[in-house]
Amino acid sequence: MRHGAAQGEGRYAGLFRRPSFWIIALVIAAFVIAPLIGNDVEMRESLVLAAIYIILASNVNLMLGYAGYVNFGSIVFFGLGGYVCVYLMSAQGWPLAAAALAAGVAVSLLALVFGLGILRLRGAYFALATIGVNEAVQAVVANFNPWGGSAGLYLSPRLFLPLGGAMQALWVIYFLLVAVMGLSLYLSYVIKSSKFGLGLLAIGQNEDAAAVLGVPTPLFKALAYSASAFLPAIAGGLYFFKSAFIQPTDAFDLTLSTEAIVIVMLGGQGTITGPALGAYLYEELRGWLLTSETFSHFQLVVSGALLLVIVLFAPGGLMGWLYGRWPRLRKVLE
Amino acid sequence: MTALLAVENLRKSFGGVHAVSGVSFVVNEGEILGLIGPNGAGKSTLFNLINGVMAPDEGRVIFRGIDITGEAAYRVARAGLARTHQIVQPLAGMDVLENCTVGACFGSENLSIGRARDVARETAVLVGLEDRLTMSAAQLTIAGKKRLELARALSARPKLLLLDEVLAGLNPTEVEHMIGIIRAIRERGVTILIIEHLMQAIMSLSDRIVVLNIGQKLAEGTPAEVANDPAVIEAYLGDPALAEELHGSP
């Protein structure tokens, strides 16, 4: 929120002077360069998951960190995006780029309609409704024959041919996912420094007071919900194209959207770089837990406990803790 | 003088309680209208009905010639009507400047964020918060939070400002200061409707006063007329000290 005078002189001139911009650029560069060194496919695959974590977390953050609404069912955007994209490619013969973009637009519009409805609810009721939306969509998709019902949809391997075969296609998809990740972080930044973002942050602080101050709360909340659907839907399209297979239980798995919330809380809700930091820490922790003899079956238990500890003792997450120790950091890391 | 706000026969009940039952009055452009009455008279409910926090059961609210009855609070704010809260409602996690910027951004002038920040800084100076611009709203003292309520409402550049007990909880020096600020706001051409329990303050600030009692208008007139109205004195007799104070002031 603290832009100093830069804001008035033009958004882009200001942007390049902001440390956040360079931090985002560094993260993207790391994602691009690291797996290319030595053609490290194994690292690339683990970074795919990291990129998806960052995409989901930073978009959940638009609702959770900015507007103060907990969306437990954000995975519905990812899953629906996957379905729309896979369907358009397999049944309608669309190219990947067009199908993924169409998935983003379609899911965003659907979210806008849903949002105007369920965002009348607040607090725990909203959180419950988001789980309900995910479960309802999953049930509909599982009974929707054009999308393969509960058996799901398979993609023919020949669909990888336009991208230069399966091996090269995996790299192309990876770089596209990294681009979507970069856009997610950039979207967080753009929204946070805009008037729209200021309104959302006000809603997150005190919705009634925000409305009295003139913030059009129903519209802003629905727009934030819709915006937070766009990039996850595209990511879902890319991810399930990569898998060449999609079925309801994978597409609408609540575990992933719960993890996204843990990541946001761990990194620091309402911050731009927090979700990226949280995703990195969470993946490290998760990797360690999965390979540890004692904890390998308790990964989700530990996530849950972690969430509880953060909510109780450090609601600002890691970024909040850093700000607390070094207040001047707030200007550097947003 | 023309009517900026007209309240016509407003009614609001909560269950069996008639919080506001048939209140009408007019706020003229440029004046300070005081709204007084014992606790539970329906003053804050009336504010909530005017600025759209609640919709009335009956009656109309006309602001600048337009019927705004039952409009959402954010639409009323856009139309140029700002308010403060009796129980302060700071955006606690934001600093003073950001709080005021929200007011300016989404107020009557629909300002861009950069321009809004300038207006916010200006109004923060006007209410005497210029040394606390980057302080988190949560850290302000109660007097500071009252000033913030006022600064935030003012940042919206309203035509009409509803002040709900901005003097309550302040010490005499702070009250003095706040009265000065309210006068300065009126000098800028903002019309003010003010609820206040501090009799001396409201008697000296207001051009006219409306007295509410158990949801109804009991009296209306200049401070002197109201203070000498037998009905008003009787309404306050439950609190003899207050009746005395009312009678003793100009």
Interface residues (C-beta under 8 A of the other chain):
Chain A: M1 R2 Q7 G8 S193 S194 K195 L198 G199 L201 A202 G204 Q205 N206 D208 A209 A210 A211 V212 L213 G214 V215 P216 T217 P218
Chain B: N51 V53 A72 A73 Y74 R75 A77 R78 A82 R83 H85 Q89 P90 L91 A92 G93 M94 E98 T101 V102 G103 C105 F106 G107 S112 I113 G114 A116 R117 T134 R152 A156
